[in-house]
Amino acid sequence: MSTHISVPPQLLLERILTLEIVRVTERAAVSAARLRGHGNEKAADQAAVDAMRRELNKLPIQGTVVIGEGERDEAPMLFIGEKVGMNTGPEVDIAVDPLEGTTLCAKNMPGSIATMAMADGGTLLHAPDVYMQKIAVGPGYAKGVVELDASPADNVRRLAKAKGVDPSAITVLVLDRPRHSDIINGVRGTGAAVRLITDGDVAGVIHCADPENTGVDMYIGTGGAPEGVLAAVALRCIGGQMQCRLILDTEEKRERAAKMGVNDPRMIYGIEDMARGDCLFAATGVTTGSLLSGVKFRKDVIETETVVMRSVTGTVRYIKGEHRQLEKFHLD
């Protein structure tokens, strides 16, 4: 099913917000980076949440958090449904993962990022905090080249054929979890390689959009639904395909999803189902990974690296920040 997306001019996110959301992820990343290697996931996440919320509330937007830190009763800040911004300007949906890879940050391991997305109001999938099956590939392939319900081996062979290579030239990124053993075995059975990551499946999905530089052709596995929507926004901007399905395996989860507008629990979502309007995506490195450099604390300068993307133009910017006014990173 092809979805034609047209964005009326009056719905365009203000171009100025492209740089504004960079400030939001920069502040969150710096706050989390102060706690790198301290072994305290909760404290690092809370530091990122506090900073991100503080910066979001300075923006000239009428924002609603649709992907956040959890349902209202379990998250004190950036909960689903929370209003952020100065209550002026465009109505926007906000999706946040203030610290993706909390464990990576706590252990000072590569690849943790602070990330968020902003889209026209009412255009992001309101996904409950449940697991989601995901498959993603980069740009340049015919629609439907891989399918969520095909076997991992079949998807590898289909992708290899489309790419004009032997399956042994394909690399698939998979979260290293016991539940993925069948996927891993299926991929390796074709002669393809598996690259395992311990955490961070927003960054994981983005890797397959740039196989020339990352060496990753496809992402397969089960991860958080909120991270799935964030990754879909990034792929809307840089190209690629993604198919996802919410795992609603209990009555409680089905009820929670229904309250958020999910009518068909078995539905397969494409990128355009998860992110329909004009959207922006930003991520700042907390610990250095293959996607972004981490925060560097120097004597008089804090250095950050951020990627920011916009779907309507397809522009991707890498922004290296050198921050000299260090007090802006401290609490108000």
C-alpha positions as CSV (number, residue, x, y, z in Angstrom):
1,M,0.0,0.0,0.0
2,S,1.6,3.3,-1.0
3,T,0.8,6.4,1.0
4,H,1.2,9.8,-0.7
5,I,2.3,12.4,1.7
6,S,1.7,16.0,0.9
7,V,2.6,18.7,3.4
8,P,0.6,22.0,3.0
9,P,2.9,25.0,3.5
10,Q,1.0,26.2,6.6
11,L,1.9,22.9,8.4
12,L,5.6,23.2,7.8
13,L,7.6,23.1,11.0
14,E,9.3,26.5,11.2
15,R,12.8,26.2,9.8
16,I,14.1,27.9,12.9
17,L,13.1,24.9,15.0
18,T,15.7,22.8,13.3
19,L,18.4,24.5,15.3
20,E,16.2,24.9,18.4
21,I,15.8,21.1,18.8
22,V,19.6,20.7,18.5
23,R,19.9,22.8,21.7
24,V,17.4,20.4,23.4
25,T,19.4,17.2,22.7
26,E,22.7,19.0,23.4
27,R,21.7,19.9,26.9
28,A,20.3,16.5,27.6
29,A,23.4,14.8,26.4
30,V,25.7,17.0,28.4
31,S,23.7,16.4,31.6
32,A,23.8,12.7,31.1
33,A,27.5,12.7,30.1
34,R,28.4,14.1,33.5
35,L,27.3,10.7,34.9
36,R,29.0,8.5,32.4
37,G,30.6,5.5,34.0
38,H,29.0,6.1,37.4
39,G,27.0,2.9,37.2
40,N,23.7,4.7,38.0
41,E,21.3,4.3,35.1
42,K,18.4,6.1,36.8
43,A,20.4,9.1,37.8
44,A,21.8,9.5,34.3
45,D,18.4,9.2,32.7
46,Q,16.8,11.6,35.2
47,A,19.6,14.2,34.4
48,A,18.8,13.9,30.7
49,V,15.0,14.1,31.3
50,D,15.4,17.2,33.5
51,A,17.6,19.0,31.0
52,M,15.4,18.1,28.0
53,R,12.2,19.2,29.7
54,R,13.7,22.5,30.7
55,E,14.8,23.3,27.2
56,L,11.6,22.1,25.6
57,N,9.7,24.5,27.8
58,K,11.7,27.4,26.3
59,L,10.6,26.7,22.7
60,P,7.9,28.7,21.0
61,I,5.7,25.7,20.4
62,Q,2.4,24.1,21.7
63,G,3.9,20.7,22.2
64,T,2.3,17.4,23.3
65,V,4.6,14.5,24.4
66,V,3.2,11.5,22.5
67,I,6.3,9.3,23.0
68,G,7.8,9.9,26.4
69,E,9.2,8.4,29.6
70,G,6.1,6.4,30.2
71,E,2.4,6.7,31.1
72,R,1.5,9.6,33.4
73,D,1.3,7.5,36.6
74,E,4.9,6.0,36.1
75,A,6.8,9.1,34.8
76,P,7.0,12.3,36.7
77,M,8.3,14.2,33.7
78,L,7.9,14.0,29.9
79,F,5.1,11.6,30.4
80,I,2.8,10.8,27.5
81,G,0.3,13.6,27.2
82,E,2.4,16.2,28.9
83,K,2.2,19.7,27.4
84,V,5.6,21.3,26.7
85,G,6.7,24.6,25.2
86,M,5.7,28.2,25.7
87,N,2.1,27.5,24.5
88,T,2.6,29.7,21.5
89,G,3.4,28.9,17.9
90,P,2.7,25.7,16.0
91,E,1.0,22.7,17.5
92,V,3.5,19.8,17.5
93,D,3.8,16.2,18.5
94,I,7.0,15.5,20.5
95,A,8.7,12.1,20.8
96,V,11.6,11.8,23.2
97,D,14.2,9.3,24.4
98,P,16.3,11.7,26.6
99,L,18.9,9.0,27.1
100,E,18.9,6.0,24.7
101,G,21.2,3.4,26.1
102,T,21.0,4.2,29.8
103,T,23.1,1.1,30.5
104,L,25.7,2.2,27.9
105,C,26.0,5.6,29.6
106,A,26.2,4.1,33.1
107,K,29.0,1.7,32.0
108,N,30.6,4.4,29.8
109,M,30.2,2.1,26.8
110,P,29.9,3.3,23.1
111,G,26.7,4.4,21.5
112,S,24.4,6.2,24.0
113,I,22.6,9.2,22.6
114,A,20.1,11.8,23.6
115,T,17.3,12.0,21.0
116,M,14.0,13.6,20.2
117,A,11.7,14.2,17.3
118,M,9.1,16.9,16.5
119,A,6.3,16.6,14.0
120,D,3.1,18.4,13.0
121,G,0.4,18.0,15.7
122,G,-1.5,14.7,15.4
123,T,0.9,13.0,12.9
124,L,3.1,10.7,15.1
125,L,1.9,7.2,16.1
126,H,0.8,7.3,19.7
127,A,2.6,4.1,20.7
128,P,2.2,2.6,24.1
129,D,5.3,1.6,26.0
130,V,5.3,-2.1,24.8
131,Y,7.6,-4.2,22.6
132,M,7.4,-3.9,18.8
133,Q,8.7,-6.2,16.1
134,K,10.8,-4.3,13.6
135,I,12.6,-4.7,10.3
136,A,14.4,-1.9,8.5
137,V,16.6,-1.4,5.5
138,G,18.1,1.7,3.9
139,P,17.1,3.7,0.9
140,G,17.4,2.7,-2.8
141,Y,15.3,-0.5,-2.8
142,A,11.9,-1.3,-4.3
143,K,9.0,-1.1,-1.8
144,G,8.5,-4.3,0.0
145,V,11.9,-5.7,-0.7
146,V,11.8,-7.1,2.9
147,E,8.8,-8.0,4.9
148,L,8.1,-8.3,8.6
149,D,6.4,-11.7,8.3
150,A,9.0,-13.3,6.1
151,S,11.7,-15.4,7.8
152,P,15.0,-13.7,8.5
153,A,16.7,-16.0,6.0
154,D,14.2,-15.1,3.3
155,N,14.7,-11.4,4.0
156,V,18.5,-11.7,3.8
157,R,18.2,-13.5,0.4
158,R,15.7,-11.0,-0.9
159,L,17.9,-8.1,0.1
160,A,21.0,-9.7,-1.3
161,K,19.2,-10.3,-4.6
162,A,18.0,-6.6,-4.7
163,K,21.5,-5.4,-3.9
164,G,23.1,-7.7,-6.5
165,V,25.3,-9.5,-4.0
166,D,25.7,-12.9,-2.4
167,P,24.0,-13.3,1.0
168,S,27.5,-13.5,2.6
169,A,28.0,-9.8,1.7
170,I,25.0,-8.8,3.9
171,T,25.3,-7.7,7.5
172,V,22.2,-7.6,9.8
173,L,22.2,-5.6,13.0
174,V,20.4,-7.4,15.9
175,L,20.0,-6.5,19.6
176,D,21.8,-9.1,21.7
177,R,19.0,-10.7,23.5
178,P,18.1,-14.4,24.2
179,R,14.7,-13.8,22.4
180,H,16.6,-13.1,19.2
181,S,18.4,-16.5,19.0
182,D,16.2,-17.7,16.1
183,I,16.7,-14.5,14.1
184,I,20.5,-14.7,14.6
185,N,20.6,-18.4,13.6
186,G,18.4,-17.7,10.6
187,V,20.6,-14.9,9.3
188,R,23.8,-16.8,9.9
189,G,22.4,-19.9,8.1
190,T,22.3,-17.9,4.8
191,G,26.0,-17.0,5.1
192,A,25.2,-13.4,6.1
193,A,26.9,-11.7,9.1
194,V,25.2,-10.6,12.3
195,R,26.4,-7.5,14.2
196,L,25.2,-7.6,17.8
197,I,24.5,-4.5,19.9
198,T,23.8,-4.5,23.6
199,D,21.4,-1.5,23.6
200,G,20.3,1.4,21.5
201,D,17.9,0.4,18.8
202,V,17.1,4.0,17.6
203,A,20.7,4.3,16.5
204,G,20.6,0.7,15.4
205,V,17.9,1.3,12.8
206,I,19.6,4.5,11.6
207,H,22.7,2.5,10.9
208,C,21.0,0.7,8.0
209,A,20.2,3.9,6.2
210,D,23.9,4.4,5.5
211,P,25.4,1.0,4.7
212,E,28.4,2.4,2.9
213,N,29.7,4.0,6.1
214,T,28.2,1.7,8.8
215,G,28.5,-1.7,7.1
216,V,24.9,-2.5,8.2
217,D,22.3,-3.5,5.6
218,M,19.3,-4.4,7.7
219,Y,17.9,-4.3,11.2
220,I,15.8,-7.1,12.5
221,G,14.4,-7.7,16.0
222,T,12.1,-6.8,18.8
223,G,12.6,-3.6,20.8
224,G,10.6,-0.8,22.4
225,A,7.7,0.8,20.5
226,P,8.7,4.3,21.5
227,E,12.2,3.8,20.0
228,G,10.5,2.4,16.8
229,V,8.6,5.6,16.3
230,L,11.7,7.7,16.8
231,A,13.6,5.6,14.3
232,A,10.8,5.9,11.8
233,V,11.0,9.7,12.0
234,A,14.7,9.5,11.2
235,L,14.1,7.2,8.2
236,R,11.4,9.5,7.0
237,C,14.1,12.1,6.7
238,I,17.0,10.1,5.2
239,G,15.1,7.4,3.3
240,G,14.7,3.7,3.9
241,Q,11.9,1.2,4.7
242,M,10.6,-0.1,8.0
243,Q,7.8,-2.4,9.0
244,C,6.7,-2.8,12.6
245,R,4.0,-4.5,14.7
246,L,3.1,-3.8,18.3
247,I,3.3,-6.8,20.5
248,L,0.1,-6.7,22.4
249,D,0.1,-10.1,24.1
250,T,-2.0,-9.4,27.1
251,E,-5.5,-7.9,27.6
252,E,-4.1,-5.1,29.6
253,K,-1.7,-4.1,26.8
254,R,-4.5,-4.3,24.2
255,E,-6.7,-2.0,26.4
256,R,-3.8,0.4,26.8
257,A,-3.2,0.5,23.1
258,A,-6.9,0.9,22.3
259,K,-7.0,4.0,24.6
260,M,-4.2,5.5,22.5
261,G,-6.1,4.9,19.3
262,V,-4.7,1.5,18.2
263,N,-7.7,-0.3,16.8
264,D,-6.1,-3.2,15.0
265,P,-3.6,-5.0,17.3
266,R,-2.1,-7.0,14.4
267,M,-1.5,-4.0,12.1
268,I,1.8,-3.7,10.3
269,Y,3.0,-0.1,10.4
270,G,5.2,1.4,7.7
271,I,7.2,4.6,8.2
272,E,4.4,6.7,6.9
273,D,2.0,5.1,9.4
274,M,4.2,6.1,12.3
275,A,5.3,9.5,11.1
276,R,2.9,11.2,8.6
277,G,3.6,14.9,8.6
278,D,6.7,17.1,8.3
279,C,9.1,16.0,11.0
280,L,12.4,16.9,12.6
281,F,14.8,14.4,14.2
282,A,17.8,15.2,16.4
283,A,20.3,13.1,18.3
284,T,23.4,14.1,20.3
285,G,26.1,11.7,21.2
286,V,26.6,11.0,25.0
287,T,29.2,8.3,24.7
288,T,31.2,8.0,21.4
289,G,29.7,5.5,19.0
290,S,29.7,4.7,15.3
291,L,26.9,7.3,14.8
292,L,28.1,10.2,16.8
293,S,31.0,11.4,19.0
294,G,30.3,11.7,22.7
295,V,30.4,14.8,24.8
296,K,33.9,16.0,25.5
297,F,34.6,18.1,28.6
298,R,37.7,20.2,28.1
299,K,39.2,22.9,30.3
300,D,37.0,25.8,29.1
301,V,34.9,24.2,26.4
302,I,32.3,21.5,26.2
303,E,32.2,19.8,22.8
304,T,29.1,18.0,21.4
305,E,28.2,16.3,18.1
306,T,24.6,16.3,16.9
307,V,22.8,15.0,13.8
308,V,19.6,16.8,12.9
309,M,17.3,15.9,10.0
310,R,14.2,17.3,8.4
311,S,11.8,15.2,6.4
312,V,10.3,17.8,4.1
313,T,13.7,18.7,2.6
314,G,15.7,15.5,3.4
315,T,18.4,17.7,4.8
316,V,20.8,16.0,7.2
317,R,23.1,18.3,9.2
318,Y,26.0,17.2,11.5
319,I,26.6,20.0,14.0
320,K,29.7,20.1,16.1
321,G,29.2,22.4,19.0
322,E,31.9,24.1,21.1
323,H,30.2,25.6,24.1
324,R,32.0,28.3,26.0
325,Q,29.2,29.7,28.1
326,L,29.4,26.7,30.4
327,E,26.9,28.0,33.0
328,K,24.1,27.4,30.4
329,F,24.4,23.7,31.2
330,H,23.8,24.1,34.9
331,L,20.4,24.1,36.5
332,D,18.4,27.2,36.3
